[in-house]
């Protein structure tokens, strides 16, 4: 029996807080991998009201 899937995705424009947060998280990951190729990193970045939290 064939399985049915619904594919959906979200897209945000340049400057959107989600995109800014992704860029920050990516930069942190890149810096870790630059120092240790075997790094394992979990990084979440949140932005609201002119405040950025990295955890």
N, C-alpha and C positions, 0 to 999 in steps of 0.2 A: 504494500500500500504506500503510495507516495505521500510524503509529509509536506505540509504547506507551511510556509514561513511568511511573515510580514516583516519587511525590512524598513527601518526608519532611521533617519539621522538628523542631527541638529547642526546648523551652520550659523556662525556669528561673524559679524563684520570686524574689520580692523579697528582696534581701540576699545572693543567691547571688554568689560572686566574679565570674562571667561578667557578670552584670548590672551590678555595681559598676564593672568595667573598661570596659564599654560606655558607662556614664554619664560616666566620666572622659574617654574618647576623644571622646565627643560634645561635652563642654564645651570641650575643646581646639580641636576643629574650629569650633565656634561662635565662639570668641574670635578665631580666625584670620580667619574670614569677616566678622566684625564690623569688623575693621581693613582688610581687602581682599577685596571680593566675588569677585575672581578668584583667590583663594588655591587652591593645590593642596596637599593635606595627606595624608600617609600617617602614621598614628599607631596604634601597637599598645600596649596596656596589659596587663600581666601582674600577677597577685597570687598570693602564696603565703606562708604562715607569717608573717603580719603585715608583709609587705613588698610594696610596689607599685613596679613598674618601668615607666616610659613610654619608648618608643623609636620 
